[in-house]
């Protein structure tokens, strides 16, 4: 089948149409996939959430160290006053 015979109308359009239809469908899906940014947005939100969790854990660890030192000081002071 040549382009000339197709243009002259010698080849039935229905014989060629499924190939073009599949091509158009694949092209449409490729363009939609290329334009879709929802996956990138989800990754960005995941990175932001993980950074927030790291900051919270670091702050709690520092606060826990200070809190332990404070309670040790209180316990030592009370023990010294009582004895």
N, CA, C and O atoms as a printed pandas DataFrame, in Angstrom:
     atom_number atom_name residue_name chain_id  residue_number  x_coord  y_coord  z_coord
0              1         N          UNK        A               1    0.851   -1.167    0.000
1              2        CA          UNK        A               1    0.000    0.000    0.000
2              3         C          UNK        A               1    0.897    1.231    0.000
3              4         O          UNK        A               1    1.771    1.377    0.854
4              5         N          UNK        A               2    0.674    2.096   -0.950
5              6        CA          UNK        A               2    1.488    3.297   -1.033
6              7         C          UNK        A               2    0.637    4.510   -0.685
7              8         O          UNK        A               2   -0.592    4.447   -0.680
8              9         N          UNK        A               3    1.312    5.606   -0.396
9             10        CA          UNK        A               3    0.614    6.836   -0.076
10            11         C          UNK        A               3   -0.171    7.333   -1.281
11            12         O          UNK        A               3   -1.231    7.944   -1.139
12            13         N          UNK        A               4    0.357    7.067   -2.461
13            14        CA          UNK        A               4   -0.313    7.525   -3.685
14            15         C          UNK        A               4   -1.642    6.782   -3.863
15            16         O          UNK        A               4   -2.655    7.396   -4.197
16            17         N          UNK        A               5   -1.641    5.463   -3.640
17            18        CA          UNK        A               5   -2.882    4.714   -3.801
18            19         C          UNK        A               5   -3.889    5.084   -2.712
19            20         O          UNK        A               5   -5.095    5.064   -2.959
20            21         N          UNK        A               6   -3.413    5.420   -1.515
21            22        CA          UNK        A               6   -4.312    5.860   -0.449
22            23         C          UNK        A               6   -4.932    7.198   -0.807
23            24         O          UNK        A               6   -6.135    7.390   -0.633
24            25         N          UNK        A               7   -4.110    8.140   -1.315
25            26        CA          UNK        A               7   -4.606    9.453   -1.698
26            27         C          UNK        A               7   -5.584    9.358   -2.865
27            28         O          UNK        A               7   -6.519   10.153   -2.957
28            29         N          UNK        A               8   -5.374    8.391   -3.754
29            30        CA          UNK        A               8   -6.257    8.242   -4.906
30            31         C          UNK        A               8   -7.570    7.573   -4.534
31            32         O          UNK        A               8   -8.485    7.485   -5.353
32            33         N          UNK        A               9   -7.658    7.104   -3.300
33            34        CA          UNK        A               9   -8.894    6.469   -2.860
34            35         C          UNK        A               9   -8.992    5.013   -3.230
35            36         O          UNK        A               9  -10.078    4.438   -3.157
36            37         N          UNK        A              10   -7.881    4.382   -3.632
37            38        CA          UNK        A              10   -7.894    2.979   -4.023
38            39         C          UNK        A              10   -7.868    2.040   -2.814
39            40         O          UNK        A              10   -8.255    0.876   -2.916
40            41         N          UNK        A              11   -7.406    2.557   -1.665
41            42        CA          UNK        A              11   -7.334    1.740   -0.457
42            43         C          UNK        A              11   -8.489    2.157    0.450
43            44         O          UNK        A              11   -8.757    3.339    0.665
44            45         N          UNK        A              12   -9.145    1.148    0.960
45            46        CA          UNK        A              12  -10.265    1.458    1.863
46            47         C          UNK        A              12   -9.751    2.155    3.121
47            48         O          UNK        A              12   -8.737    1.752    3.692
48            49         N          UNK        A              13  -10.442    3.183    3.540
49            50        CA          UNK        A              13  -10.066    3.936    4.732
50            51         C          UNK        A              13  -10.164    3.068    5.980
51            52         O          UNK        A              13   -9.375    3.234    6.911
52            53         N          UNK        A              14  -11.112    2.156    6.009
53            54        CA          UNK        A              14  -11.293    1.316    7.188
54            55         C          UNK        A              14  -10.096    0.397    7.427
55            56         O          UNK        A              14   -9.882   -0.046    8.555
56            57         N          UNK        A              15   -9.315    0.103    6.390
57            58        CA          UNK        A              15   -8.141   -0.746    6.559
58            59         C          UNK        A              15   -7.005    0.006    7.247
59            60         O          UNK        A              15   -6.160   -0.614    7.893
60            61         N          UNK        A              16   -6.972    1.315    7.120
61            62        CA          UNK        A              16   -5.898    2.122    7.681
62            63         C          UNK        A              16   -6.316    2.769    8.996
63            64         O          UNK        A              16   -5.470    3.079    9.835
64            65         N          UNK        A              17   -7.582    2.967    9.172
65            66        CA          UNK        A              17   -8.099    3.717   10.326
66            67         C          UNK        A              17   -7.683    3.140   11.692
67            68         O          UNK        A              17   -7.325    3.927   12.569
68            69         N          UNK        A              18   -7.707    1.823   11.926
69            70        CA          UNK        A              18   -7.317    1.333   13.256
70            71         C          UNK        A              18   -5.888    1.711   13.647
71            72         O          UNK        A              18   -5.625    1.996   14.815
72            73         N          UNK        A              19   -4.972    1.717   12.694
73            74        CA          UNK        A              19   -3.587    2.087   13.005
74            75         C          UNK        A              19   -3.513    3.557   13.412
75            76         O          UNK        A              19   -2.844    3.900   14.387
76            77         N          UNK        A              20   -4.202    4.429   12.666
77            78        CA          UNK        A              20   -4.184    5.853   13.011
78            79         C          UNK        A              20   -4.913    6.106   14.319
79            80         O          UNK        A              20   -4.514    6.970   15.100
80            81         N          UNK        A              21   -5.969    5.366   14.559
81            82        CA          UNK        A              21   -6.722    5.521   15.800
82            83         C          UNK        A              21   -5.843    5.156   17.001
83            84         O          UNK        A              21   -5.832    5.863   18.009
84            85         N          UNK        A              22   -5.114    4.055   16.882
85            86        CA          UNK        A              22   -4.212    3.639   17.955
86            87         C          UNK        A              22   -3.104    4.667   18.146
87            88         O          UNK        A              22   -2.714    4.962   19.275
88            89         N          UNK        A              23   -2.597    5.212   17.043
89            90        CA          UNK        A              23   -1.557    6.235   17.134
90            91         C          UNK        A              23   -2.074    7.480   17.846
91            92         O          UNK        A              23   -1.398    8.028   18.717
92            93         N          UNK        A              24   -3.283    7.929   17.470
93            94        CA          UNK        A              24   -3.863    9.112   18.121
94            95         C          UNK        A              24   -4.090    8.862   19.604
95            96         O          UNK        A              24   -3.843    9.739   20.432
96            97         N          UNK        A              25   -4.559    7.671   19.938
97            98        CA          UNK        A              25   -4.793    7.334   21.345
98            99         C          UNK        A              25   -3.481    7.332   22.128
99           100         O          UNK        A              25   -3.422    7.869   23.234
100          101         N          UNK        A              26   -2.437    6.739   21.572
101          102        CA          UNK        A              26   -1.134    6.716   22.233
102          103         C          UNK        A              26   -0.577    8.127   22.379
103          104         O          UNK        A              26   -0.001    8.466   23.413
104          105         N          UNK        A              27   -0.746    8.944   21.351
105          106        CA          UNK        A              27   -0.266   10.334   21.405
106          107         C          UNK        A              27   -1.008   11.118   22.487
107          108         O          UNK        A              27   -0.401   11.875   23.243
108          109         N          UNK        A              28   -2.328   10.927   22.551
109          110        CA          UNK        A              28   -3.128   11.627   23.560
110          111         C          UNK        A              28   -2.692   11.233   24.975
111          112         O          UNK        A              28   -2.556   12.088   25.850
112          113         N          UNK        A              29   -2.477    9.937   25.189
113          114        CA          UNK        A              29   -2.025    9.476   26.509
114          115         C          UNK        A              29   -0.629   10.004   26.836
115          116         O          UNK        A              29   -0.360   10.376   27.978
116          117         N          UNK        A              30    0.249   10.039   25.855
117          118        CA          UNK        A              30    1.606   10.548   26.086
118          119         C          UNK        A              30    1.573   12.033   26.455
119          120         O          UNK        A              30    2.274   12.465   27.369
120          121         N          UNK        A              31    0.760   12.805   25.743
121          122        CA          UNK        A              31    0.660   14.233   26.058
122          123         C          UNK        A              31    0.041   14.457   27.435
123          124         O          UNK        A              31    0.487   15.333   28.176
124          125         N          UNK        A              32   -0.973   13.682   27.783
125          126        CA          UNK        A              32   -1.599   13.807   29.096
126          127         C          UNK        A              32   -0.603   13.428   30.205
127          128         O          UNK        A              32   -0.539   14.090   31.241
128          129         N          UNK        A              33    0.167   12.360   29.976
129          130        CA          UNK        A              33    1.169   11.938   30.958
130          131         C          UNK        A              33    2.247   13.008   31.131
131          132         O          UNK        A              33    2.695   13.278   32.245
132          133         N          UNK        A              34    2.655   13.610   30.019
133          134        CA          UNK        A              34    3.682   14.651   30.065
134          135         C          UNK        A              34    3.189   15.883   30.816
135          136         O          UNK        A              34    3.972   16.533   31.508
136          137         N          UNK        A              35    1.919   16.213   30.693
137          138        CA          UNK        A              35    1.361   17.403   31.335
138          139         C          UNK        A              35    0.985   17.153   32.793
139          140         O          UNK        A              35    0.787   18.109   33.543
140          141         N          UNK        A              36    0.881   15.897   33.211
141          142        CA          UNK        A              36    0.451   15.572   34.570
142          143         C          UNK        A              36    1.572   15.850   35.564
143          144         O          UNK        A              36    2.670   15.311   35.430
144          145         N          UNK        A              37    1.301   16.684   36.554
145          146        CA          UNK        A              37    2.291   17.024   37.570
146          147         C          UNK        A              37    1.874   16.555   38.955
147          148         O          UNK        A              37    2.493   16.953   39.942
148          149         N          UNK        A              38    0.858   15.734   39.058
149          150        CA          UNK        A              38    0.376   15.315   40.375
150          151         C          UNK        A              38    1.408   14.443   41.090
151          152         O          UNK        A              38    1.524   14.521   42.313
152          153         N          UNK        A              39    2.154   13.622   40.365
153          154        CA          UNK        A              39    3.184   12.810   41.001
154          155         C          UNK        A              39    4.300   13.654   41.581
155          156         O          UNK        A              39    4.785   13.381   42.679
156          157         N          UNK        A              40    4.710   14.683   40.844
157          158        CA          UNK        A              40    5.759   15.576   41.329
158          159         C          UNK        A              40    5.287   16.335   42.561
159          160         O          UNK        A              40    6.062   16.542   43.494
160          161         N          UNK        A              41    4.032   16.748   42.574
161          162        CA          UNK        A              41    3.487   17.458   43.729
162          163         C          UNK        A              41    3.461   16.546   44.943
163          164         O          UNK        A              41    3.792   16.982   46.046
164          165         N          UNK        A              42    3.076   15.299   44.765
165          166        CA          UNK        A              42    3.050   14.356   45.882
166          167         C          UNK        A              42    4.448   14.134   46.448
167          168         O          UNK        A              42    4.614   14.047   47.665
168          169         N          UNK        A              43    5.441   14.043   45.592
169          170        CA          UNK        A              43    6.820   13.876   46.053
170          171         C          UNK        A              43    7.275   15.103   46.827
171          172         O          UNK        A              43    7.939   14.976   47.856
172          173         N          UNK        A              44    6.924   16.291   46.341
173          174        CA          UNK        A              44    7.302   17.523   47.049
174          175         C          UNK        A              44    6.671   17.563   48.440
175          176         O          UNK        A              44    7.342   17.905   49.413
176          177         N          UNK        A              45    5.385   17.217   48.541
177          178        CA          UNK        A              45    4.727   17.196   49.849
178          179         C          UNK        A              45    5.370   16.153   50.766
179          180         O          UNK        A              45    5.508   16.385   51.967
180          181         N          UNK        A              46    5.756   15.026   50.214
181          182        CA          UNK        A              46    6.424   14.000   51.010
182          183         C          UNK        A              46    7.764   14.481   51.547
183          184         O          UNK        A              46    8.103   14.210   52.699
184          185         N          UNK        A              47    8.529   15.192   50.724
185          186        CA          UNK        A              47    9.817   15.731   51.170
186          187         C          UNK        A              47    9.623   16.784   52.263
187          188         O          UNK        A              47   10.369   16.808   53.242
188          189         N          UNK        A              48    8.632   17.647   52.096
189          190        CA          UNK        A              48    8.364   18.667   53.104
190          191         C          UNK        A              48    7.955   18.015   54.421
191          192         O          UNK        A              48    8.420   18.419   55.487
192          193         N          UNK        A              49    7.086   17.008   54.349
193          194        CA          UNK        A              49    6.650   16.316   55.566
194          195         C          UNK        A              49    7.825   15.625   56.263
195          196         O          UNK        A              49    7.913   15.647   57.491
196          197         N          UNK        A              50    8.721   15.016   55.496
197          198        CA          UNK        A              50    9.864   14.343   56.117
198          199         C          UNK        A              50   10.808   15.349   56.780
199          200         O          UNK        A              50   11.370   15.063   57.837
200          201         N          UNK        A              51   10.984   16.516   56.174
201          202        CA          UNK        A              51   11.816   17.550   56.808
202          203         C          UNK        A              51   11.187   18.047   58.104
203          204         O          UNK        A              51   11.893   18.289   59.083
204          205         N          UNK        A              52    9.872   18.200   58.117
205          206        CA          UNK        A              52    9.190   18.627   59.338
206          207         C          UNK        A              52    9.360   17.583   60.436
207          208         O          UNK        A              52    9.595   17.933   61.592
208          209         N          UNK        A              53    9.243   16.311   60.085
209          210        CA          UNK        A              53    9.420   15.238   61.072
210          211         C          UNK        A              53   10.843   15.240   61.620
211          212         O          UNK        A              53   11.038   15.049   62.821
212          213         N          UNK        A              54   11.827   15.451   60.771
213          214        CA          UNK        A              54   13.225   15.500   61.236
214          215         C          UNK        A              54   13.428   16.653   62.215
215          216         O          UNK        A              54   14.101   16.493   63.234
216          217         N          UNK        A              55   12.849   17.813   61.911
217          218        CA          UNK        A              55   12.971   18.969   62.819
218          219         C          UNK        A              55   12.300   18.678   64.151
219          220         O          UNK        A              55   12.848   19.011   65.201
220          221         N          UNK        A              56   11.120   18.061   64.126
221          222        CA          UNK        A              56   10.404   17.745   65.369
222          223         C          UNK        A              56   11.193   16.752   66.209
223          224         O          UNK        A              56   11.307   16.933   67.421
224          225         N          UNK        A              57   11.736   15.716   65.601
225          226        CA          UNK        A              57   12.510   14.711   66.348
226          227         C          UNK        A              57   13.744   15.347   66.966
227          228         O          UNK        A              57   14.062   15.082   68.125
228          229         N          UNK        A              58   14.442   16.180   66.208
229          230        CA          UNK        A              58   15.632   16.857   66.735
230          231         C          UNK        A              58   15.271   17.758   67.904
231          232         O          UNK        A              58   15.977   17.776   68.913
232          233         N          UNK        A              59   14.185   18.502   67.783
233          234        CA          UNK        A              59   13.757   19.397   68.866
234          235         C          UNK        A              59   13.366   18.601   70.108
235          236         O          UNK        A              59   13.703   18.992   71.226
236          237         N          UNK        A              60   12.660   17.494   69.922
237          238        CA          UNK        A              60   12.256   16.683   71.075
238          239         C          UNK        A              60   13.459   16.042   71.755
239          240         O          UNK        A              60   13.484   15.923   72.980
240          241         N          UNK        A              61   14.443   15.634   70.990
241          242        CA          UNK        A              61   15.639   15.059   71.601
242          243         C          UNK        A              61   16.375   16.105   72.423
243          244         O          UNK        A              61   16.826   15.820   73.532
244          245         N          UNK        A              62   16.500   17.306   71.891
245          246        CA          UNK        A              62   17.161   18.384   72.644
246          247         C          UNK        A              62   16.360   18.736   73.886
247          248         O          UNK        A              62   16.921   18.918   74.967
248          249         N          UNK        A              63   15.053   18.830   73.726
249          250        CA          UNK        A              63   14.185   19.149   74.859
250          251         C          UNK        A              63   14.232   18.042   75.903
251          252         O          UNK        A              63   14.203   18.322   77.101
252          253         N          UNK        A              64   14.302   16.801   75.466
253          254        CA          UNK        A              64   14.386   15.670   76.391
254          255         C          UNK        A              64   15.662   15.716   77.219
255          256         O          UNK        A              64   15.635   15.393   78.406
256          257         N          UNK        A              65   16.760   16.103   76.624
257          258        CA          UNK        A              65   18.031   16.219   77.340
258          259         C          UNK        A              65   17.940   17.314   78.402
259          260         O          UNK        A              65   18.379   17.124   79.536
260          261         N          UNK        A              66   17.374   18.447   78.032
261          262        CA          UNK        A              66   17.217   19.560   78.981
262          263         C          UNK        A              66   16.260   19.161   80.096
263          264         O          UNK        A              66   16.509   19.464   81.263
264          265         N          UNK        A              67   15.178   18.491   79.753
265          266        CA          UNK        A              67   14.188   18.067   80.746
266          267         C          UNK        A              67   14.787   17.063   81.725
267          268         O          UNK        A              67   14.521   17.140   82.924
268          269         N          UNK        A              68   15.581   16.134   81.239
269          270        CA          UNK        A              68   16.242   15.167   82.119
270          271         C          UNK        A              68   17.198   15.872   83.082
271          272         O          UNK        A              68   17.241   15.547   84.268
272          273         N          UNK        A              69   17.949   16.822   82.577
273          274        CA          UNK        A              69   18.867   17.573   83.446
274          275         C          UNK        A              69   18.099   18.354   84.497
275          276         O          UNK        A              69   18.542   18.434   85.643
276          277         N          UNK        A              70   16.964   18.930   84.142
277          278        CA          UNK        A              70   16.162   19.685   85.098
278          279         C          UNK        A              70   15.639   18.780   86.214
279          280         O          UNK        A              70   15.724   19.131   87.390
280          281         N          UNK        A              71   15.099   17.619   85.847
281          282        CA          UNK        A              71   14.572   16.710   86.869
282          283         C          UNK        A              71   15.692   16.137   87.739
283          284         O          UNK        A              71   15.482   15.910   88.931
284          285         N          UNK        A              72   16.860   15.902   87.178
285          286        CA          UNK        A              72   18.004   15.465   87.984
286          287         C          UNK        A              72   18.379   16.543   88.999
287          288         O          UNK        A              72   18.664   16.227   90.154
288          289         N          UNK        A              73   18.381   17.804   88.587
289          290        CA          UNK        A              73   18.693   18.915   89.491
290          291         C          UNK        A              73   17.651   19.008   90.605
291          292         O          UNK        A              73   18.006   19.191   91.769
292          293         N          UNK        A              74   16.371   18.882   90.257
293          294        CA          UNK        A              74   15.311   18.947   91.267
294          295         C          UNK        A              74   15.463   17.801   92.264
295          296         O          UNK        A              74   15.361   18.008   93.474
296          297         N          UNK        A              75   15.706   16.594   91.757
297          298        CA          UNK        A              75   15.854   15.435   92.649
298          299         C          UNK        A              75   17.059   15.600   93.558
299          300         O          UNK        A              75   16.984   15.286   94.745
300          301         N          UNK        A              76   18.157   16.083   93.026
301          302        CA          UNK        A              76   19.365   16.289   93.834
302          303         C          UNK        A              76   19.121   17.359   94.889
303          304         O          UNK        A              76   19.544   17.190   96.032
304          305         N          UNK        A              77   18.455   18.450   94.543
305          306        CA          UNK        A              77   18.171   19.541   95.487
306          307         C          UNK        A              77   17.253   19.062   96.597
307          308         O          UNK        A              77   17.490   19.366   97.765
308          309         N          UNK        A              78   16.201   18.312   96.253
309          310        CA          UNK        A              78   15.268   17.822   97.282
310          311         C          UNK        A              78   15.982   16.843   98.194
311          312         O          UNK        A              78   15.799   16.890   99.410
312          313         N          UNK        A              79   16.785   15.964   97.636
313          314        CA          UNK        A              79   17.518   14.997   98.456
314          315         C          UNK        A              79   18.487   15.713   99.399
315          316         O          UNK        A              79   18.630   15.312  100.554
316          317         N          UNK        A              80   19.141   16.748   98.931
317          318        CA          UNK        A              80   20.095   17.497   99.770
318          319         C          UNK        A              80   19.371   18.252  100.889
319          320         O          UNK        A              80   19.889   18.338  102.002
320          321         N          UNK        A              81   18.194   18.794  100.614
321          322        CA          UNK        A              81   17.429   19.538  101.623
322          323         C          UNK        A              81   16.860   18.613  102.680
323          324         O          UNK        A              81   16.729   19.006  103.839
324          325         N          UNK        A              82   16.520   17.392  102.302
325          326        CA          UNK        A              82   15.905   16.457  103.232
326          327         C          UNK        A              82   16.952   15.751  104.092
327          328         O          UNK        A              82   16.615   15.261  105.170
328          329         N          UNK        A              83   18.134   15.685  103.680
329          330        CA          UNK        A              83   19.121   14.881  104.389
330          331         C          UNK        A              83   20.155   15.683  104.999
331          332         O          UNK        A              83   21.061   15.143  105.633
